[in-house]
Amino acid sequence: MTVRKPSLLLVDDHDVVRIGTRSLLESEFEVIGEADDVEAAIDLAEERLPDVVLLDVRLPGGGGAVVAESNHVEFNRIKTVADLDRELAAASAAGKSAILDFYADWCVSCIEMEEYTFTDPGVQDALSNTVLLQADVTANDDEDKELLQRFGVFGPPTIIFFGTDGQQRHGFEVVGYMKAKAFEEHVTKAFADVI
């Protein structure tokens, strides 16, 4: 049985560093691209979806952090039921739908959703008129339990959908990891008659 090598994108503005790194790593990784600036790195990362990106932190155009954060989705963190109600009212007043993502630091599937699903351009497009709320229930304190109980949620990852009227879209809850394409289709269905 042949095991697939992880794909690697090399990003550095020094040719000698990219050449040397490639020669050191190509026996263990499939090098699928190289870039020497932020814009090219972001384009290649979006196009080729590498497993690993090795990048220079002092890259011209903003550095490696700009590349790393380019597809990252920003959630509005909430802690309490009152926070949720306030954010849902604000989303509704703005004519936006909302999702509530139950997250925990120890939750591997939550991290997979952040890394592989929410970074997908199709998913981001499907959520373009949606307020992204996140409840970090890592502490599992009384406020976390109250939020979980409100929706009958056992634990993360669970995503609850709300229409532009601020009401829960029952039957569209997502429990567990969902790949990007399936999640994009699910979001489209969840908001089909509310967006």
C-alpha positions as CSV (number, residue, x, y, z in Angstrom):
1,M,0.0,0.0,0.0
2,T,1.4,3.4,-1.0
3,V,1.0,6.2,1.4
4,R,0.5,9.7,0.0
5,K,3.1,12.2,0.9
6,P,1.7,15.4,2.5
7,S,1.6,18.3,0.1
8,L,3.8,21.3,0.9
9,L,3.8,24.9,-0.2
10,L,7.1,26.7,0.3
11,V,7.0,30.5,0.9
12,D,10.2,32.5,1.2
13,D,11.5,35.6,-0.6
14,H,15.0,34.1,-0.8
15,D,15.6,31.6,-3.7
16,V,18.4,29.9,-1.9
17,V,16.2,29.2,1.1
18,R,13.4,27.7,-1.0
19,I,15.9,25.6,-3.0
20,G,17.6,24.3,0.1
21,T,14.4,23.6,1.9
22,R,13.0,21.8,-1.1
23,S,16.0,19.5,-1.2
24,L,15.8,18.7,2.5
25,L,12.0,18.0,2.5
26,E,11.1,16.6,-0.9
27,S,11.8,13.0,0.2
28,E,9.0,13.3,2.9
29,F,6.7,15.9,1.2
30,E,5.2,16.5,-2.2
31,V,6.2,20.1,-2.9
32,I,3.2,21.5,-4.9
33,G,4.3,25.1,-5.2
34,E,6.6,27.9,-4.2
35,A,6.0,31.6,-3.7
36,D,8.2,34.6,-2.9
37,D,5.6,37.1,-1.7
38,V,2.3,37.3,0.2
39,E,0.0,37.7,-2.7
40,A,1.4,34.7,-4.6
41,A,1.4,32.6,-1.5
42,I,-2.3,33.4,-0.8
43,D,-3.2,32.6,-4.4
44,L,-1.3,29.3,-4.4
45,A,-2.7,28.3,-1.0
46,E,-6.3,28.9,-2.2
47,E,-5.7,27.2,-5.5
48,R,-3.8,24.1,-4.4
49,L,-4.9,23.6,-0.8
50,P,-1.6,22.2,0.6
51,D,-1.5,20.1,3.7
52,V,1.4,22.2,5.0
53,V,2.6,25.7,4.3
54,L,6.2,26.5,5.3
55,L,6.5,30.3,5.3
56,D,8.9,33.1,6.1
57,V,7.6,35.3,9.0
58,R,9.4,38.3,7.5
59,L,7.9,38.0,4.0
60,P,7.6,41.2,2.0
61,G,4.0,42.5,2.0
62,G,3.1,41.8,5.5
63,G,4.9,38.7,6.5
64,G,3.9,35.1,6.9
65,A,1.2,35.9,9.4
66,V,-0.8,37.7,6.6
67,V,-0.7,34.5,4.6
68,A,-1.6,32.3,7.5
69,E,-4.6,34.5,8.4
70,S,-5.8,35.2,4.8
71,N,-8.6,32.6,4.8
72,H,-9.2,32.6,8.6
73,V,-12.8,33.3,9.5
74,E,-13.5,35.7,12.4
75,F,-16.2,34.7,14.8
76,N,-17.9,37.0,17.3
77,R,-17.3,35.2,20.6
78,I,-20.3,35.1,23.0
79,K,-20.4,33.7,26.5
80,T,-23.9,33.9,27.9
81,V,-27.5,33.4,26.7
82,A,-27.9,37.2,27.1
83,D,-24.9,37.7,24.7
84,L,-26.5,35.4,22.2
85,D,-29.9,37.1,22.4
86,R,-28.2,40.5,21.9
87,E,-26.2,39.3,18.9
88,L,-29.2,37.6,17.3
89,A,-31.3,40.8,17.6
90,A,-28.5,42.9,16.1
91,A,-28.1,40.4,13.2
92,S,-31.9,40.4,12.6
93,A,-32.0,44.2,12.7
94,A,-29.2,44.2,10.0
95,G,-31.2,41.7,7.9
96,K,-28.6,39.0,8.4
97,S,-28.8,35.3,9.3
98,A,-26.6,33.9,12.0
99,I,-24.9,30.7,13.1
100,L,-23.8,29.7,16.5
101,D,-20.7,27.5,16.6
102,F,-20.2,25.6,19.9
103,Y,-16.4,25.2,20.2
104,A,-13.9,23.9,22.7
105,D,-10.0,23.9,22.6
106,W,-9.9,20.1,23.2
107,C,-12.3,19.4,20.4
108,V,-10.4,18.0,17.4
109,S,-13.4,18.2,15.1
110,C,-13.9,21.9,16.0
111,I,-10.3,22.6,14.9
112,E,-10.9,20.7,11.7
113,M,-13.9,22.8,11.0
114,E,-11.9,26.0,11.5
115,E,-8.9,24.8,9.5
116,Y,-10.6,23.0,6.6
117,T,-14.3,23.9,6.3
118,F,-14.6,27.6,7.4
119,T,-11.5,28.6,5.3
120,D,-13.1,27.3,2.1
121,P,-14.0,30.1,-0.3
122,G,-17.3,28.4,-1.2
123,V,-18.3,28.2,2.5
124,Q,-17.2,31.8,3.1
125,D,-19.3,32.9,0.1
126,A,-22.3,30.9,1.4
127,L,-21.9,32.6,4.8
128,S,-21.4,36.1,3.3
129,N,-24.7,37.5,4.7
130,T,-24.4,35.6,8.0
131,V,-23.2,36.8,11.4
132,L,-20.7,34.1,12.8
133,L,-21.1,33.6,16.5
134,Q,-19.0,31.2,18.6
135,A,-19.5,30.0,22.1
136,D,-16.2,28.6,23.5
137,V,-17.4,26.0,26.0
138,T,-14.0,24.7,27.0
139,A,-14.5,25.7,30.6
140,N,-17.8,23.9,30.8
141,D,-18.9,26.4,33.5
142,D,-22.5,27.3,34.4
143,E,-22.8,29.9,31.6
144,D,-21.5,27.3,29.1
145,K,-24.0,24.7,30.4
146,E,-26.9,27.2,30.1
147,L,-26.1,27.9,26.5
148,L,-25.7,24.2,25.7
149,Q,-29.0,23.3,27.5
150,R,-30.9,26.1,25.6
151,F,-30.5,24.1,22.4
152,G,-30.3,20.6,23.8
153,V,-26.6,20.4,22.7
154,F,-24.5,17.6,24.2
155,G,-21.2,19.2,23.3
156,P,-19.1,20.6,20.5
157,P,-18.8,20.7,17.6
158,T,-22.4,21.7,17.1
159,I,-23.6,24.5,14.8
160,I,-27.0,26.1,15.2
161,F,-28.6,28.1,12.3
162,F,-30.8,31.2,12.7
163,G,-32.8,33.0,10.0
164,T,-32.8,36.8,9.4
165,D,-35.8,36.8,11.8
166,G,-33.4,35.7,14.6
167,Q,-35.3,32.4,15.0
168,Q,-33.6,29.0,15.0
169,R,-33.8,27.0,11.8
170,H,-34.8,23.7,13.3
171,G,-33.6,20.6,11.5
172,F,-30.4,22.2,10.1
173,E,-28.2,21.7,13.1
174,V,-24.7,20.3,12.3
175,V,-23.2,17.9,14.8
176,G,-19.6,16.8,14.2
177,Y,-17.1,17.6,11.5
178,M,-18.5,18.3,8.0
179,K,-16.3,18.7,4.9
180,A,-16.4,22.0,3.1
181,K,-18.5,21.1,0.0
182,A,-21.1,19.4,2.1
183,F,-21.2,22.3,4.6
184,E,-21.6,24.8,1.8
185,E,-24.6,22.9,0.4
186,H,-26.0,22.6,3.9
187,V,-25.7,26.4,4.5
188,T,-27.4,27.1,1.2
189,K,-30.3,24.8,2.1
190,A,-30.5,26.2,5.7
191,F,-30.9,29.8,4.5
192,A,-32.6,29.1,1.1
193,D,-35.8,30.9,2.1
194,V,-34.4,33.5,4.5
195,I,-31.6,35.2,2.6
